[in-house]
Amino acid sequence: GEVRDLLTAQSLGQVFIKPKVDTKAFSAIIEPKDQMLNTLLDGIPGVLDPLAPDMAVHCAEVVDFISEYRVYVVDGEIRAICHYKGPE
């Protein structure tokens, strides 16, 4: 799989990874800190089915947010902006 190969072949530091299409396939992880990528790809017999190694994912550099807001959009219109965490 491309993601596993990329992380093992290069020392990129930490990488934020989350599913691109099936957003409930797994919770977002930070690798190599979380050390979950191999477990997700290999699975745990009788507990967790392995994910497809070619599953589409979003990868991004890890950032440290000071404050986070959620914006809710319906039919192209902003319906609400809510503070999620951090100082307002």
C-alpha positions in Angstrom: 0.0 0.0 0.0 1.2 3.5 -0.8 0.7 5.0 2.6 2.6 2.2 4.5 5.4 2.3 1.9 5.7 6.1 2.1 5.9 6.1 5.9 8.5 3.3 6.1 10.6 4.4 3.2 11.1 8.0 4.3 11.5 9.8 7.6 8.7 12.3 7.2 8.2 13.0 10.8 4.6 12.9 11.9 1.7 12.6 9.4 -2.0 13.1 10.0 -4.0 10.3 8.2 -7.8 9.9 7.9 -10.1 8.0 5.5 -11.0 10.0 2.3 -14.3 8.3 1.4 -15.5 5.9 4.2 -15.0 8.4 7.0 -16.1 5.8 9.6 -13.5 3.2 8.5 -11.2 4.4 11.2 -10.6 7.4 13.4 -7.9 9.9 12.3 -4.4 8.9 13.4 -1.0 10.5 13.6 1.8 8.3 12.5 4.3 7.2 13.6 3.2 8.5 17.0 0.0 6.5 17.3 1.6 3.3 15.8 -1.8 2.2 14.5 -1.2 2.1 10.7 0.2 -1.5 10.7 -2.6 -2.7 13.0 -5.2 -1.1 10.8 -3.7 -2.6 7.6 -3.0 -6.1 9.1 -6.1 -6.3 11.3 -6.4 -8.3 14.5 -7.7 -11.9 13.9 -11.2 -12.3 15.3 -11.4 -8.6 16.4 -10.6 -6.2 13.5 -10.7 -6.9 9.8 -7.7 -5.5 7.9 -8.3 -2.4 5.8 -7.5 -2.5 2.1 -3.9 -1.3 1.6 -5.1 0.8 -1.3 -7.8 2.6 0.7 -8.0 6.3 -0.2 -6.8 8.5 2.6 -6.1 12.1 3.2 -2.6 12.8 4.6 -1.5 16.1 5.9 1.3 17.6 8.1 0.5 17.7 11.8 -0.6 21.2 13.0 -1.2 22.5 16.5 -4.5 24.5 16.5 -4.9 27.2 19.1 -8.7 27.2 18.7 -11.1 25.2 16.5 -14.5 26.1 15.1 -17.0 24.1 13.1 -18.9 25.7 10.3 -22.2 24.0 9.2 -23.1 24.6 5.6 -26.4 23.5 4.0 -27.1 24.0 0.3 -24.1 26.3 0.0 -25.2 28.6 2.9 -23.5 28.9 6.3 -26.1 27.9 8.9 -24.0 28.0 12.0 -20.5 28.6 13.3 -19.7 26.9 16.6 -16.7 27.0 18.8 -15.4 23.4 19.1 -12.4 23.6 21.4 -9.6 25.9 22.6 -9.9 29.5 23.7 -12.6 31.5 22.0 
